[in-house]
Amino acid sequence: MARPSFRPNRRNVASFLRAPATHALIERKTRAAAAAASAASTAEGQFRVDVETGDSRARGAVIGDYSTGDLEVSRAALLRGLDGARGTD
């Protein structure tokens, strides 16, 4: 029995990832995750947001809680922040 194969259309995927609407969505989701993580943090909740939207890629990152040295507090707040960003368009 032949295995089904999947071939992504690279040109359409690349154009989707380069679209301004996709870049805006990534930025909104990243900032919403940082805001939700800050609100959920048991410390002061000082998270750093790093959004890069270049010609070839777009990425967003929420980087740890700088107000605490406890990695578990930071990790728990980041996980709750992901849930908080889920409802953002």
The first five atom37 places (N, CA, C, CB, O) and aatype in JSON, in Angstrom:
{
  "aatype": [12, 0, 1, 14, 15, 13, 1, 14, 2, 1, 1, 2, 19, 0, 15, 13, 10, 1, 0, 14, 0, 16, 8, 0, 10, 9, 6, 1, 11, 16, 1, 0, 0, 0, 0, 0, 0, 15, 0, 0, 15, 16, 0, 6, 7, 5, 13, 1, 19, 3, 19, 6, 16, 7, 3, 15, 1, 0, 1, 7, 0, 19, 9, 7, 3, 18, 15, 16, 7, 3, 10, 6, 19, 15, 1, 0, 0, 10, 10, 1, 7, 10, 3, 7, 0, 1, 7, 16, 3],
  "atom_mask": [
    [1, 1, 1, 1, 1],
    [1, 1, 1, 1, 1],
    [1, 1, 1, 1, 1],
    [1, 1, 1, 1, 1],
    [1, 1, 1, 1, 1],
    [1, 1, 1, 1, 1],
    [1, 1, 1, 1, 1],
    [1, 1, 1, 1, 1],
    [1, 1, 1, 1, 1],
    [1, 1, 1, 1, 1],
    [1, 1, 1, 1, 1],
    [1, 1, 1, 1, 1],
    [1, 1, 1, 1, 1],
    [1, 1, 1, 1, 1],
    [1, 1, 1, 1, 1],
    [1, 1, 1, 1, 1],
    [1, 1, 1, 1, 1],
    [1, 1, 1, 1, 1],
    [1, 1, 1, 1, 1],
    [1, 1, 1, 1, 1],
    [1, 1, 1, 1, 1],
    [1, 1, 1, 1, 1],
    [1, 1, 1, 1, 1],
    [1, 1, 1, 1, 1],
    [1, 1, 1, 1, 1],
    [1, 1, 1, 1, 1],
    [1, 1, 1, 1, 1],
    [1, 1, 1, 1, 1],
    [1, 1, 1, 1, 1],
    [1, 1, 1, 1, 1],
    [1, 1, 1, 1, 1],
    [1, 1, 1, 1, 1],
    [1, 1, 1, 1, 1],
    [1, 1, 1, 1, 1],
    [1, 1, 1, 1, 1],
    [1, 1, 1, 1, 1],
    [1, 1, 1, 1, 1],
    [1, 1, 1, 1, 1],
    [1, 1, 1, 1, 1],
    [1, 1, 1, 1, 1],
    [1, 1, 1, 1, 1],
    [1, 1, 1, 1, 1],
    [1, 1, 1, 1, 1],
    [1, 1, 1, 1, 1],
    [1, 1, 1, 0, 1],
    [1, 1, 1, 1, 1],
    [1, 1, 1, 1, 1],
    [1, 1, 1, 1, 1],
    [1, 1, 1, 1, 1],
    [1, 1, 1, 1, 1],
    [1, 1, 1, 1, 1],
    [1, 1, 1, 1, 1],
    [1, 1, 1, 1, 1],
    [1, 1, 1, 0, 1],
    [1, 1, 1, 1, 1],
    [1, 1, 1, 1, 1],
    [1, 1, 1, 1, 1],
    [1, 1, 1, 1, 1],
    [1, 1, 1, 1, 1],
    [1, 1, 1, 0, 1],
    [1, 1, 1, 1, 1],
    [1, 1, 1, 1, 1],
    [1, 1, 1, 1, 1],
    [1, 1, 1, 0, 1],
    [1, 1, 1, 1, 1],
    [1, 1, 1, 1, 1],
    [1, 1, 1, 1, 1],
    [1, 1, 1, 1, 1],
    [1, 1, 1, 0, 1],
    [1, 1, 1, 1, 1],
    [1, 1, 1, 1, 1],
    [1, 1, 1, 1, 1],
    [1, 1, 1, 1, 1],
    [1, 1, 1, 1, 1],
    [1, 1, 1, 1, 1],
    [1, 1, 1, 1, 1],
    [1, 1, 1, 1, 1],
    [1, 1, 1, 1, 1],
    [1, 1, 1, 1, 1],
    [1, 1, 1, 1, 1],
    [1, 1, 1, 0, 1],
    [1, 1, 1, 1, 1],
    [1, 1, 1, 1, 1],
    [1, 1, 1, 0, 1],
    [1, 1, 1, 1, 1],
    [1, 1, 1, 1, 1],
    [1, 1, 1, 0, 1],
    [1, 1, 1, 1, 1],
    [1, 1, 1, 1, 1]
  ],
  "atom_positions": [
    [[0.84, -1.18, 0.0], [0.0, 0.0, 0.0], [0.88, 1.24, 0.0], [-0.95, 0.0, 1.21], [1.81, 1.36, 0.8]],
    [[0.6, 2.14, -0.89], [1.4, 3.37, -1.02], [1.08, 4.33, 0.12], [1.13, 4.05, -2.38], [-0.06, 4.49, 0.54]],
    [[2.12, 4.95, 0.61], [1.95, 5.95, 1.67], [1.52, 7.27, 1.05], [3.27, 6.13, 2.48], [2.07, 7.7, 0.04]],
    [[0.54, 7.9, 1.65], [0.16, 9.22, 1.13], [1.27, 10.23, 1.4], [-1.17, 9.7, 1.77], [1.92, 10.19, 2.45]],
    [[1.48, 11.1, 0.47], [2.54, 12.1, 0.65], [1.93, 13.49, 0.69], [3.59, 12.0, -0.48], [0.86, 13.75, 0.13]],
    [[2.63, 14.34, 1.36], [2.19, 15.73, 1.49], [3.29, 16.63, 0.96], [1.84, 16.09, 2.97], [4.43, 16.55, 1.41]],
    [[2.95, 17.46, 0.02], [3.91, 18.42, -0.54], [3.36, 19.82, -0.35], [4.19, 18.12, -2.04], [2.4, 20.21, -1.03]],
    [[3.95, 20.57, 0.54], [3.45, 21.94, 0.72], [3.8, 22.8, -0.5], [4.04, 22.56, 2.01], [4.83, 22.6, -1.14]],
    [[2.94, 23.73, -0.79], [3.17, 24.68, -1.86], [4.06, 25.78, -1.29], [1.82, 25.25, -2.44], [3.56, 26.73, -0.68]],
    [[5.33, 25.67, -1.48], [6.31, 26.58, -0.85], [6.08, 28.04, -1.22], [7.71, 26.18, -1.24], [6.26, 28.92, -0.37]],
    [[5.69, 28.3, -2.43], [5.49, 29.68, -2.86], [4.32, 30.32, -2.1], [5.24, 29.74, -4.37], [4.42, 31.46, -1.66]],
    [[3.22, 29.58, -1.93], [2.08, 30.12, -1.19], [2.38, 30.26, 0.3], [0.86, 29.23, -1.39], [1.96, 31.22, 0.94]],
    [[3.1, 29.3, 0.86], [3.49, 29.39, 2.27], [4.38, 30.61, 2.49], [4.22, 28.1, 2.73], [4.19, 31.36, 3.45]],
    [[5.34, 30.81, 1.61], [6.25, 31.96, 1.74], [5.51, 33.27, 1.6], [7.36, 31.87, 0.69], [5.77, 34.22, 2.35]],
    [[4.58, 33.36, 0.66], [3.83, 34.61, 0.5], [2.93, 34.86, 1.72], [2.97, 34.57, -0.78], [2.75, 36.01, 2.11]],
    [[2.38, 33.82, 2.31], [1.58, 33.97, 3.52], [2.43, 34.5, 4.67], [0.93, 32.63, 3.91], [2.01, 35.4, 5.4]],
    [[3.63, 33.94, 4.83], [4.5, 34.36, 5.94], [5.06, 35.76, 5.75], [5.64, 33.37, 6.09], [5.45, 36.41, 6.72]],
    [[5.11, 36.24, 4.52], [5.61, 37.59, 4.25], [4.51, 38.65, 4.26], [6.32, 37.61, 2.93], [4.81, 39.84, 4.16]],
    [[3.27, 38.25, 4.36], [2.14, 39.18, 4.29], [2.12, 40.11, 5.52], [0.82, 38.42, 4.18], [2.37, 39.65, 6.63]],
    [[1.82, 41.39, 5.32], [1.74, 42.33, 6.45], [0.7, 41.91, 7.49], [1.41, 43.71, 5.94], [0.89, 42.16, 8.68]],
    [[-0.38, 41.3, 7.07], [-1.4, 40.85, 8.01], [-0.86, 39.75, 8.93], [-2.64, 40.33, 7.26], [-1.2, 39.71, 10.11]],
    [[-0.02, 38.87, 8.39], [0.59, 37.82, 9.2], [1.56, 38.42, 10.2], [1.31, 36.79, 8.31], [1.61, 38.0, 11.36]],
    [[2.34, 39.4, 9.77], [3.28, 40.07, 10.68], [2.52, 40.76, 11.81], [4.14, 41.1, 9.91], [2.94, 40.69, 12.96]],
    [[1.41, 41.41, 11.48], [0.61, 42.1, 12.5], [0.0, 41.1, 13.48], [-0.5, 42.94, 11.85], [-0.06, 41.37, 14.68]],
    [[-0.44, 39.95, 12.98], [-1.01, 38.92, 13.85], [0.03, 38.39, 14.82], [-1.58, 37.78, 13.01], [-0.25, 38.2, 16.0]],
    [[1.23, 38.14, 14.33], [2.3, 37.64, 15.18], [2.63, 38.66, 16.27], [3.55, 37.31, 14.35], [2.83, 38.29, 17.43]],
    [[2.68, 39.93, 15.91], [2.97, 40.96, 16.9], [1.85, 41.07, 17.94], [3.18, 42.31, 16.21], [2.13, 41.19, 19.13]],
    [[0.6, 41.04, 17.51], [-0.53, 41.13, 18.45], [-0.54, 39.95, 19.41], [-1.86, 41.19, 17.69], [-0.74, 40.13, 20.61]],
    [[-0.33, 38.75, 18.9], [-0.32, 37.55, 19.73], [0.82, 37.59, 20.74], [-0.22, 36.3, 18.86], [0.65, 37.21, 21.9]],
    [[1.99, 38.03, 20.3], [3.15, 38.1, 21.19], [2.92, 39.1, 22.31], [4.41, 38.47, 20.41], [3.2, 38.81, 23.47]],
    [[2.42, 40.26, 21.98], [2.16, 41.28, 23.01], [1.03, 40.85, 23.95], [1.81, 42.63, 22.35], [1.08, 41.16, 25.14]],
    [[0.03, 40.16, 23.44], [-1.04, 39.66, 24.29], [-0.53, 38.59, 25.25], [-2.18, 39.09, 23.44], [-0.95, 38.55, 26.41]],
    [[0.37, 37.73, 24.79], [0.96, 36.71, 25.66], [1.79, 37.35, 26.76], [1.82, 35.73, 24.84], [1.76, 36.9, 27.9]],
    [[2.54, 38.4, 26.43], [3.34, 39.1, 27.43], [2.45, 39.78, 28.46], [4.26, 40.13, 26.76], [2.75, 39.74, 29.65]],
    [[1.37, 40.4, 28.02], [0.46, 41.07, 28.95], [-0.22, 40.06, 29.87], [-0.6, 41.87, 28.18], [-0.37, 40.31, 31.06]],
    [[-0.64, 38.93, 29.32], [-1.29, 37.9, 30.13], [-0.3, 37.28, 31.11], [-1.9, 36.82, 29.24], [-0.66, 36.99, 32.25]],
    [[0.94, 37.06, 30.68], [1.96, 36.51, 31.58], [2.28, 37.49, 32.7], [3.24, 36.16, 30.8], [2.47, 37.08, 33.85]],
    [[2.34, 38.77, 32.38], [2.62, 39.79, 33.39], [1.5, 39.84, 34.42], [2.79, 41.16, 32.73], [1.75, 39.98, 35.62]],
    [[0.26, 39.72, 33.96], [-0.88, 39.73, 34.88], [-0.93, 38.47, 35.73], [-2.18, 39.88, 34.1], [-1.39, 38.52, 36.87]],
    [[-0.45, 37.35, 35.2], [-0.5, 36.08, 35.92], [0.68, 35.86, 36.84], [-0.58, 34.95, 34.95], [0.66, 34.96, 37.68]],
    [[1.71, 36.66, 36.71], [2.93, 36.47, 37.49], [2.7, 36.8, 38.96], [4.07, 37.32, 36.93], [2.02, 37.77, 39.29]],
    [[3.29, 35.98, 39.83], [3.22, 36.26, 41.26], [4.3, 37.26, 41.67], [3.37, 34.97, 42.08], [4.27, 37.77, 42.79]],
    [[5.23, 37.54, 40.78], [6.24, 38.58, 41.01], [5.76, 39.85, 40.32], [7.66, 38.14, 40.47], [4.57, 40.0, 40.06]],
    [[6.67, 40.76, 40.02], [6.28, 42.02, 39.36], [5.9, 41.84, 37.9], [7.41, 43.02, 39.46], [5.19, 42.69, 37.35]],
    [[6.33, 40.78, 37.28], [5.94, 40.49, 35.9], [6.57, 41.39, 34.87], [0.0, 0.0, 0.0], [5.87, 42.05, 34.1]],
    [[7.9, 41.43, 34.83], [8.61, 42.25, 33.85], [9.12, 41.34, 32.72], [9.8, 43.02, 34.52], [10.24, 40.84, 32.77]],
    [[8.28, 41.14, 31.72], [8.62, 40.28, 30.59], [9.09, 41.14, 29.43], [7.42, 39.41, 30.17], [8.62, 42.26, 29.23]],
    [[10.02, 40.6, 28.66], [10.52, 41.3, 27.49], [9.88, 40.7, 26.24], [12.06, 41.23, 27.41], [9.75, 39.48, 26.12]],
    [[9.5, 41.56, 25.32], [8.9, 41.12, 24.06], [9.89, 41.39, 22.95], [7.54, 41.85, 23.8], [10.44, 42.49, 22.84]],
    [[10.11, 40.38, 22.13], [11.0, 40.52, 20.99], [10.23, 40.1, 19.74], [12.3, 39.66, 21.17], [9.9, 38.93, 19.57]],
    [[9.95, 41.05, 18.87], [9.23, 40.78, 17.62], [10.13, 41.2, 16.47], [7.85, 41.54, 17.57], [10.6, 42.33, 16.4]],
    [[10.35, 40.26, 15.56], [11.17, 40.54, 14.38], [10.35, 40.22, 13.15], [12.5, 39.71, 14.39], [9.94, 39.08, 12.94]],
    [[10.11, 41.22, 12.34], [9.38, 41.02, 11.09], [10.25, 41.52, 9.95], [8.0, 41.76, 11.1], [10.23, 42.69, 9.58]],
    [[11.02, 40.61, 9.41], [11.9, 40.95, 8.31], [11.31, 40.51, 6.98], [0.0, 0.0, 0.0], [10.16, 40.09, 6.91]],
    [[12.11, 40.6, 5.93], [11.65, 40.21, 4.6], [11.45, 38.7, 4.47], [12.63, 40.69, 3.55], [10.53, 38.24, 3.79]],
    [[12.31, 37.94, 5.13], [12.25, 36.49, 4.94], [11.53, 35.75, 6.06], [13.62, 35.96, 4.81], [11.2, 34.57, 5.89]],
    [[11.27, 36.4, 7.2], [10.58, 35.69, 8.27], [9.96, 36.66, 9.26], [11.52, 34.75, 9.0], [10.28, 37.85, 9.29]],
    [[9.07, 36.13, 10.04], [8.46, 36.89, 11.13], [8.42, 35.99, 12.35], [7.01, 37.41, 10.74], [8.03, 34.82, 12.26]],
    [[8.81, 36.53, 13.48], [8.78, 35.73, 14.7], [8.5, 36.65, 15.88], [10.1, 34.96, 14.91], [8.78, 37.84, 15.83]],
    [[7.95, 36.07, 16.92], [7.7, 36.8, 18.14], [8.08, 35.94, 19.32], [0.0, 0.0, 0.0], [7.9, 34.73, 19.29]],
    [[8.62, 36.57, 20.36], [9.04, 35.84, 21.55], [8.75, 36.66, 22.79], [10.53, 35.47, 21.48], [8.93, 37.88, 22.8]],
    [[8.31, 35.98, 23.83], [8.15, 36.58, 25.14], [9.24, 35.97, 25.99], [6.71, 36.35, 25.76], [9.31, 34.75, 26.14]],
    [[10.09, 36.81, 26.55], [11.27, 36.35, 27.25], [11.1, 36.58, 28.74], [12.54, 37.05, 26.73], [10.69, 37.66, 29.16]],
    [[11.43, 35.58, 29.54], [11.32, 35.48, 30.98], [11.04, 36.68, 31.83], [0.0, 0.0, 0.0], [11.18, 37.82, 31.39]],
    [[10.64, 36.42, 33.05], [10.29, 37.43, 34.03], [11.57, 37.94, 34.68], [9.3, 36.87, 35.09], [12.23, 37.22, 35.43]],
    [[11.92, 39.19, 34.38], [13.16, 39.76, 34.9], [13.02, 40.28, 36.33], [13.62, 40.88, 34.01], [14.01, 40.72, 36.91]],
    [[11.82, 40.23, 36.9], [11.64, 40.73, 38.25], [11.89, 39.66, 39.3], [10.25, 41.3, 38.41], [11.88, 39.95, 40.49]],
    [[12.1, 38.41, 38.87], [12.34, 37.33, 39.82], [13.45, 36.43, 39.31], [11.05, 36.52, 40.04], [13.67, 36.3, 38.11]],
    [[14.15, 35.83, 40.24], [15.18, 34.87, 39.89], [14.67, 33.44, 39.91], [0.0, 0.0, 0.0], [15.39, 32.51, 39.56]],
    [[13.41, 33.27, 40.31], [12.81, 31.95, 40.4], [12.29, 31.52, 39.03], [11.66, 31.94, 41.44], [11.34, 32.1, 38.51]],
    [[12.93, 30.52, 38.45], [12.55, 30.06, 37.12], [11.15, 29.46, 37.07], [13.55, 29.05, 36.62], [10.46, 29.57, 36.06]],
    [[10.72, 28.84, 38.15], [9.39, 28.24, 38.17], [8.29, 29.29, 38.12], [9.22, 27.37, 39.41], [7.26, 29.09, 37.47]],
    [[8.49, 30.42, 38.8], [7.52, 31.51, 38.77], [7.42, 32.06, 37.35], [7.91, 32.64, 39.76], [6.33, 32.31, 36.85]],
    [[8.57, 32.26, 36.71], [8.61, 32.78, 35.36], [7.97, 31.8, 34.37], [10.05, 33.07, 34.95], [7.18, 32.2, 33.52]],
    [[8.3, 30.52, 34.5], [7.77, 29.5, 33.6], [6.26, 29.36, 33.74], [8.44, 28.15, 33.88], [5.55, 29.26, 32.74]],
    [[5.76, 29.37, 34.97], [4.31, 29.25, 35.19], [3.57, 30.45, 34.61], [4.01, 29.12, 36.7], [2.51, 30.29, 34.0]],
    [[4.13, 31.64, 34.78], [3.48, 32.84, 34.23], [3.49, 32.82, 32.71], [4.18, 34.11, 34.75], [2.52, 33.22, 32.08]],
    [[4.58, 32.35, 32.11], [4.64, 32.26, 30.64], [3.61, 31.26, 30.11], [6.05, 31.85, 30.19], [2.97, 31.52, 29.09]],
    [[3.45, 30.14, 30.78], [2.45, 29.15, 30.35], [1.04, 29.72, 30.46], [2.57, 27.86, 31.19], [0.21, 29.49, 29.58]],
    [[0.76, 30.45, 31.52], [-0.56, 31.08, 31.63], [-0.72, 32.18, 30.59], [-0.77, 31.65, 33.05], [-1.83, 32.44, 30.11]],
    [[0.38, 32.83, 30.24], [0.34, 33.86, 29.2], [-0.03, 33.3, 27.83], [0.0, 0.0, 0.0], [-0.71, 33.96, 27.05]],
    [[0.42, 32.09, 27.55], [0.03, 31.45, 26.29], [-1.47, 31.22, 26.23], [0.77, 30.12, 26.11], [-2.09, 31.41, 25.18]],
    [[-2.06, 30.82, 27.34], [-3.52, 30.66, 27.38], [-4.22, 31.99, 27.21], [-3.95, 30.01, 28.7], [-5.27, 32.07, 26.57]],
    [[-3.65, 33.04, 27.79], [-4.27, 34.36, 27.68], [-4.23, 34.93, 26.28], [0.0, 0.0, 0.0], [-5.11, 35.7, 25.9]],
    [[-3.22, 34.56, 25.51], [-3.1, 35.05, 24.13], [-3.95, 34.27, 23.16], [-1.66, 35.0, 23.69], [-4.13, 34.69, 22.01]],
    [[-4.47, 33.15, 23.58], [-5.24, 32.29, 22.69], [-6.48, 33.0, 22.15], [-5.65, 31.02, 23.42], [-6.87, 32.77, 21.0]],
    [[-7.11, 33.85, 22.95], [-8.33, 34.52, 22.52], [-8.11, 35.77, 21.69], [0.0, 0.0, 0.0], [-9.08, 36.36, 21.2]],
    [[-6.87, 36.18, 21.52], [-6.56, 37.4, 20.76], [-6.59, 37.1, 19.27], [-5.18, 37.98, 21.18], [-6.07, 36.08, 18.82]],
    [[-7.18, 38.0, 18.51], [-7.23, 37.82, 17.05], [-5.99, 38.35, 16.4], [-8.45, 38.49, 16.45], [-5.86, 38.28, 15.18]]
  ]
}
